[in-house]
Each structure stands twice: as C-alpha cells, then as structure tokens.
Amino acid sequence: MAELHTLTKLPRIGWIMAGVPEPESVSDHCFETAIIAYILAQQLDEPVDMGKVLAMALFHEVGEVRLTDLPRRSSPYVKEFKREAETQASRDILHGVAENVLPLLQEMHELKTVEARLVEAAEELQIITAAMYYAKENRGDISEYRRDAAKYDALGIEPARAVADVVKKRLGEYLGDRPYWELGYSRNATLPDTE
C-alpha cells in the first residue's frame, strides 16, 4: 500500500509536457477511469462484472509505481518492451498482496471481454476529457489532444462514443483555431556520423 501511494504523487507526464501547471496524478487518472467505466457500464444492455471493471480501472497503471508515467510521444521508442516491463513490475508490486489483479490486467490488454473494452474505452475517454477540462481552464497547450479526440476508439462501447463526440466538440470550442505547434518534435531525425 505504501508503494502504491506513490501514484498519488506521480504526475501524468504528458500534461507536464503540454505545460499544464499542477496536472493530475496517475492515481487521479485511475480514479476517474474507474468512475467513467462505472457510469458507462450502467448504460450497457449486456451484463458487466463490475468487480472486474473496477479492479482493472483502479490497478491498470500499477506498474508506473516503478517505471513512472511515460508520455505518448515515447511510444514509438518503448512500446515493444513497455508492456512487458509494466507486467513484470506489476507482478513484483502485487506479489503476495493482490495477485488476483494480474490476470485482470492481462485481460484488459487483450481487449476480448466487454469488461476489458469498457475499461480501455473509459481510460482513453478520461484522457480526452481531462484535455477538455484543461483547455476550458486555459491550462497549458492542449492542442495536440485534438488528434487524440479525433481518433478516439470506443471499442464498441456506444455510450463512450456518444460522450467522446461531445468531448471532441467542446475541446474544439475551447481550443478555437489554435493549431498544434510541433516545435522540436521529429521522429525522423538522424544522428550525425560520429566516425
């Protein structure tokens, strides 16, 4: 529990990179994901195991206790080994304490069950919703999150799609015609020859 408490202090790095002062913590993100998943589940016509949903949502970032939060920009460089590293960190952190969560995290990554798709849709919805709130409050340059809102995938969870459409519209209104300035960010840069 003491180690997991670190998530209450660990800020979401993407928001820092966007210039958001005092951004949400990883635990804030997990809590809001759980709230969103719970609300969305109430709108579905099919049965949902809420215990699984809430456990997935609350623990989905547990590996970040040891690996920290990495921004989406890091994905092209670390995606291959990030999931395995997070899985191993989660095993070590939850060993002897809450090991029954580990299969749920694996289930979430596989996206084969309604619970997994629901939590994943809620997590991504939490991110674009937080972007909308930050844009409304004029906290940082949130313009890059317009792309995240545009490519949002509800994974077949239609209530999530409906909310995302509203978020995308509001985010656009709050950002106005402000473009995303990709100053200094290139994935095609080459290193100079050192020989």
C-alpha positions as CSV (number, residue, x, y, z in Angstrom):
1,M,0.0,0.0,0.0
2,A,2.8,2.4,0.8
3,E,4.4,1.8,-2.6
4,L,1.1,2.3,-4.4
5,H,0.7,5.6,-2.5
6,T,3.4,6.9,-4.8
7,L,0.8,7.1,-7.6
8,T,-0.9,9.9,-5.7
9,K,2.3,12.0,-6.1
10,L,3.3,10.9,-9.6
11,P,2.1,13.5,-12.2
12,R,1.0,12.5,-15.7
13,I,4.0,13.5,-17.8
14,G,2.0,14.2,-21.0
15,W,0.3,17.1,-19.2
16,I,3.6,18.4,-17.9
17,M,4.9,18.4,-21.5
18,A,1.8,20.3,-22.5
19,G,2.6,23.0,-19.9
20,V,-0.3,22.2,-17.6
21,P,0.6,23.5,-14.1
22,E,-0.1,21.1,-11.3
23,P,-1.5,18.3,-13.5
24,E,-3.5,15.3,-12.4
25,S,-1.6,12.4,-10.8
26,V,-1.5,8.8,-12.0
27,S,-3.9,7.9,-9.2
28,D,-6.3,10.7,-10.2
29,H,-6.3,9.2,-13.7
30,C,-7.0,5.7,-12.4
31,F,-9.8,7.0,-10.1
32,E,-11.5,9.0,-12.9
33,T,-11.1,6.0,-15.3
34,A,-13.0,3.9,-12.7
35,I,-15.7,6.4,-12.3
36,I,-16.2,6.7,-16.1
37,A,-16.2,3.0,-16.5
38,Y,-18.8,2.6,-13.8
39,I,-21.1,5.2,-15.4
40,L,-20.6,3.8,-18.9
41,A,-21.4,0.2,-17.6
42,Q,-24.8,1.5,-16.3
43,Q,-25.7,2.4,-19.9
44,L,-25.0,-1.0,-21.4
45,D,-27.6,-3.6,-22.2
46,E,-25.3,-6.5,-21.6
47,P,-24.3,-7.8,-18.2
48,V,-20.9,-6.5,-16.9
49,D,-18.9,-7.8,-14.0
50,M,-18.4,-4.6,-12.1
51,G,-15.8,-6.1,-9.7
52,K,-13.6,-6.8,-12.7
53,V,-14.2,-3.4,-14.3
54,L,-13.3,-1.5,-11.1
55,A,-10.2,-3.6,-10.3
56,M,-8.9,-3.2,-13.9
57,A,-9.5,0.5,-13.8
58,L,-8.0,1.1,-10.4
59,F,-4.9,-1.0,-11.0
60,H,-4.3,-0.5,-14.7
61,E,-1.3,1.8,-14.0
62,V,0.2,-0.1,-11.1
63,G,3.5,-0.7,-13.0
64,E,4.1,3.0,-13.2
65,V,4.9,2.9,-9.4
66,R,8.3,1.7,-10.5
67,L,8.5,2.8,-14.2
68,T,6.9,6.2,-13.9
69,D,4.4,7.6,-16.3
70,L,5.7,7.9,-19.9
71,P,4.1,10.3,-22.4
72,R,2.5,9.1,-25.6
73,R,5.5,10.6,-27.5
74,S,7.7,7.9,-26.1
75,S,5.6,5.1,-27.5
76,P,7.5,4.6,-30.8
77,Y,10.7,4.1,-28.8
78,V,9.5,2.0,-25.8
79,K,6.2,0.3,-26.8
80,E,7.8,-3.1,-27.6
81,F,9.2,-3.6,-24.1
82,K,7.0,-1.2,-22.1
83,R,4.1,-3.6,-21.7
84,E,6.4,-6.4,-20.6
85,A,8.2,-4.1,-18.1
86,E,4.9,-2.9,-16.7
87,T,3.7,-6.5,-16.4
88,Q,6.8,-7.6,-14.5
89,A,6.7,-4.5,-12.3
90,S,3.0,-5.2,-11.5
91,R,3.9,-8.9,-10.6
92,D,6.6,-7.7,-8.3
93,I,4.4,-5.0,-6.7
94,L,1.3,-7.1,-6.2
95,H,3.2,-10.3,-5.2
96,G,1.6,-11.8,-2.1
97,V,-0.7,-8.8,-1.8
98,A,-3.2,-8.7,-4.7
99,E,-2.0,-11.3,-7.3
100,N,-5.6,-11.9,-8.4
101,V,-5.4,-8.5,-10.2
102,L,-2.7,-9.7,-12.6
103,P,-5.0,-11.8,-14.8
104,L,-7.4,-8.9,-15.0
105,L,-4.7,-6.6,-16.2
106,Q,-3.8,-9.2,-18.9
107,E,-7.5,-9.5,-19.8
108,M,-7.6,-5.7,-20.2
109,H,-4.7,-5.7,-22.6
110,E,-6.2,-8.4,-24.7
111,L,-9.5,-6.5,-25.1
112,K,-11.5,-9.7,-25.7
113,T,-14.2,-9.1,-23.0
114,V,-16.8,-6.4,-22.6
115,E,-15.1,-5.5,-19.2
116,A,-11.7,-5.0,-20.9
117,R,-13.1,-3.0,-23.7
118,L,-15.1,-0.9,-21.3
119,V,-12.1,-0.1,-19.2
120,E,-9.9,0.7,-22.2
121,A,-12.6,2.9,-23.7
122,A,-13.0,4.6,-20.3
123,E,-9.3,5.2,-19.9
124,E,-8.9,6.9,-23.3
125,L,-12.1,8.8,-22.6
126,Q,-10.6,10.0,-19.3
127,I,-7.6,11.4,-21.2
128,I,-9.5,13.4,-23.8
129,T,-12.0,14.6,-21.1
130,A,-9.1,15.8,-19.0
131,A,-7.7,17.6,-22.1
132,M,-11.1,19.2,-22.5
133,Y,-11.1,20.4,-18.8
134,Y,-7.5,21.8,-19.1
135,A,-8.4,23.5,-22.4
136,K,-11.5,25.1,-20.8
137,E,-9.4,26.3,-17.9
138,N,-6.7,27.5,-20.3
139,R,-4.1,25.4,-18.6
140,G,-1.2,24.6,-21.0
141,D,-1.2,24.0,-24.7
142,I,-3.7,21.2,-25.1
143,S,-4.0,21.5,-28.9
144,E,-2.2,18.2,-29.6
145,Y,-5.0,16.3,-27.8
146,R,-7.3,17.3,-30.6
147,R,-5.8,14.4,-32.5
148,D,-6.5,12.0,-29.6
149,A,-10.1,13.1,-29.6
150,A,-10.4,12.7,-33.3
151,K,-9.0,9.2,-33.4
152,Y,-10.8,8.0,-30.2
153,D,-11.9,4.4,-30.5
154,A,-14.9,3.4,-28.3
155,L,-14.2,-0.3,-28.9
156,G,-17.8,-1.0,-29.5
157,I,-18.9,0.7,-26.2
158,E,-21.5,3.1,-27.8
159,P,-22.2,5.2,-24.7
160,A,-18.4,6.0,-24.7
161,R,-18.7,7.0,-28.4
162,A,-21.5,9.4,-27.6
163,V,-19.6,11.1,-24.7
164,A,-16.4,11.3,-26.8
165,D,-18.3,13.1,-29.6
166,V,-19.4,15.7,-27.0
167,V,-15.9,16.0,-25.6
168,K,-14.4,16.4,-29.1
169,K,-16.9,19.2,-29.9
170,R,-16.3,21.0,-26.6
171,L,-12.5,20.6,-26.9
172,G,-12.6,22.2,-30.3
173,E,-14.7,25.0,-29.0
174,Y,-12.3,25.7,-26.1
175,L,-9.2,25.5,-28.4
176,G,-10.7,27.5,-31.2
177,D,-8.5,27.7,-34.2
178,R,-5.3,27.3,-32.2
179,P,-3.1,24.9,-34.1
180,Y,-0.7,22.3,-32.6
181,W,2.8,23.5,-32.9
182,E,5.1,20.6,-33.1
183,L,8.2,22.6,-32.4
184,G,11.3,20.4,-31.9
185,Y,9.4,17.1,-32.2
186,S,10.6,14.9,-35.0
187,R,10.6,11.1,-35.3
188,N,12.8,11.1,-38.4
189,A,15.8,12.8,-37.0
190,T,19.2,11.1,-37.7
191,L,22.2,11.3,-35.5
192,P,25.4,12.8,-37.0
193,D,28.0,10.4,-38.1
194,T,30.5,10.1,-35.2
195,E,33.3,8.5,-37.1
